[in-house]
Structure formats: structure tokens, C-alpha cells
Amino acid sequence: MCRSIKTLRPPALPEEATEDEIRAAALQYVRKVSGFRAPAAHNREVFDRAVDAIAEATAGLLDGLEVRGTGASASAVRQAG
């Protein structure tokens, strides 16, 4: 696991994860999987598309997660808090 990717759901993160935090986690994931800190010019488009897709999937995951013991989704818990 990439140690620089942090948990983005409650209770590890008391507030709702921001778009910047989600995108940073997606970028770290793509960097780890690809083995490139920054892509070469000829790989930039595919690299950026991967970051976008992973950020979108991460946001969907966080919105749909149910926080154990509350019976509510993570997004509902964040909105109530």
C-alpha cells in the first residue's frame, strides 16, 4: 500500500473529503501503479485520464459507503456532522 494515501472516510477523516484530497489520493495511486512520478509528454493524456477515473470512482465509493454502527452512508454522516 502506498503510505502517502490516507484514509478519506469517517471516522479517520472527520469532515467530508475534499475534491483536492480525493484527487491527490488518485494521483498517488496512479504514480504507484505506473511507476512514474510524472509521465512523459507522450503518456500525459492517459495518465491524466487514469487520475480522473480513479478520483471519480473514489468519490462514488465514499458517497456510497455505510459507516458501521450508524446505518447511514458516509456522506449522510458527514452532512449530519
TORKOL-4160 file (C-alpha; in steps of 0.2 Angstrom, whole numbers, padded with zeros to 4 digits, m for minus):
81
<pt num="1" X="0000" Y="0000" Z="0000"/>
<pt num="2" X="0006" Y="0017" Z="m0004"/>
<pt num="3" X="0009" Y="0025" Z="0013"/>
<pt num="4" X="0006" Y="0043" Z="0006"/>
<pt num="5" X="m0013" Y="0039" Z="0003"/>
<pt num="6" X="m0023" Y="0042" Z="0018"/>
<pt num="7" X="m0040" Y="0036" Z="0023"/>
<pt num="8" X="m0053" Y="0048" Z="0017"/>
<pt num="9" X="m0069" Y="0042" Z="0026"/>
<pt num="10" X="m0075" Y="0045" Z="0044"/>
<pt num="11" X="m0070" Y="0042" Z="0057"/>
<pt num="12" X="m0052" Y="0043" Z="0051"/>
<pt num="13" X="m0057" Y="0060" Z="0042"/>
<pt num="14" X="m0069" Y="0070" Z="0052"/>
<pt num="15" X="m0075" Y="0081" Z="0038"/>
<pt num="16" X="m0080" Y="0076" Z="0021"/>
<pt num="17" X="m0065" Y="0073" Z="0009"/>
<pt num="18" X="m0062" Y="0087" Z="m0002"/>
<pt num="19" X="m0060" Y="0086" Z="m0021"/>
<pt num="20" X="m0042" Y="0090" Z="m0019"/>
<pt num="21" X="m0039" Y="0076" Z="m0006"/>
<pt num="22" X="m0048" Y="0064" Z="m0017"/>
<pt num="23" X="m0038" Y="0069" Z="m0032"/>
<pt num="24" X="m0022" Y="0068" Z="m0023"/>
<pt num="25" X="m0025" Y="0051" Z="m0017"/>
<pt num="26" X="m0030" Y="0046" Z="m0035"/>
<pt num="27" X="m0013" Y="0054" Z="m0041"/>
<pt num="28" X="m0003" Y="0044" Z="m0029"/>
<pt num="29" X="m0012" Y="0028" Z="m0034"/>
<pt num="30" X="m0008" Y="0031" Z="m0052"/>
<pt num="31" X="0010" Y="0036" Z="m0048"/>
<pt num="32" X="0012" Y="0020" Z="m0038"/>
<pt num="33" X="0004" Y="0008" Z="m0051"/>
<pt num="34" X="0013" Y="0016" Z="m0066"/>
<pt num="35" X="0030" Y="0018" Z="m0058"/>
<pt num="36" X="0031" Y="0036" Z="m0064"/>
<pt num="37" X="0031" Y="0051" Z="m0053"/>
<pt num="38" X="0027" Y="0062" Z="m0068"/>
<pt num="39" X="0023" Y="0055" Z="m0085"/>
<pt num="40" X="0032" Y="0059" Z="m0101"/>
<pt num="41" X="0023" Y="0070" Z="m0113"/>
<pt num="42" X="0018" Y="0056" Z="m0124"/>
<pt num="43" X="0009" Y="0047" Z="m0109"/>
<pt num="44" X="0002" Y="0063" Z="m0101"/>
<pt num="45" X="m0016" Y="0061" Z="m0108"/>
<pt num="46" X="m0018" Y="0043" Z="m0102"/>
<pt num="47" X="m0010" Y="0047" Z="m0085"/>
<pt num="48" X="m0022" Y="0061" Z="m0083"/>
<pt num="49" X="m0037" Y="0051" Z="m0088"/>
<pt num="50" X="m0032" Y="0037" Z="m0076"/>
<pt num="51" X="m0031" Y="0050" Z="m0062"/>
<pt num="52" X="m0049" Y="0057" Z="m0067"/>
<pt num="53" X="m0056" Y="0040" Z="m0067"/>
<pt num="54" X="m0049" Y="0035" Z="m0051"/>
<pt num="55" X="m0054" Y="0051" Z="m0042"/>
<pt num="56" X="m0072" Y="0049" Z="m0049"/>
<pt num="57" X="m0073" Y="0031" Z="m0043"/>
<pt num="58" X="m0066" Y="0036" Z="m0026"/>
<pt num="59" X="m0079" Y="0049" Z="m0024"/>
<pt num="60" X="m0093" Y="0037" Z="m0028"/>
<pt num="61" X="m0086" Y="0024" Z="m0016"/>
<pt num="62" X="m0085" Y="0037" Z="m0002"/>
<pt num="63" X="m0103" Y="0043" Z="m0006"/>
<pt num="64" X="m0109" Y="0025" Z="m0005"/>
<pt num="65" X="m0100" Y="0018" Z="0010"/>
<pt num="66" X="m0111" Y="0015" Z="0026"/>
<pt num="67" X="m0102" Y="0019" Z="0042"/>
<pt num="68" X="m0103" Y="0004" Z="0053"/>
<pt num="69" X="m0115" Y="0007" Z="0068"/>
<pt num="70" X="m0124" Y="0022" Z="0061"/>
<pt num="71" X="m0134" Y="0013" Z="0047"/>
<pt num="72" X="m0131" Y="0028" Z="0036"/>
<pt num="73" X="m0120" Y="0031" Z="0022"/>
<pt num="74" X="m0103" Y="0040" Z="0024"/>
<pt num="75" X="m0110" Y="0056" Z="0015"/>
<pt num="76" X="m0125" Y="0056" Z="0027"/>
<pt num="77" X="m0114" Y="0055" Z="0042"/>
<pt num="78" X="m0103" Y="0069" Z="0035"/>
<pt num="79" X="m0118" Y="0080" Z="0031"/>
<pt num="80" X="m0126" Y="0077" Z="0049"/>
<pt num="81" X="m0109" Y="0081" Z="0057"/>
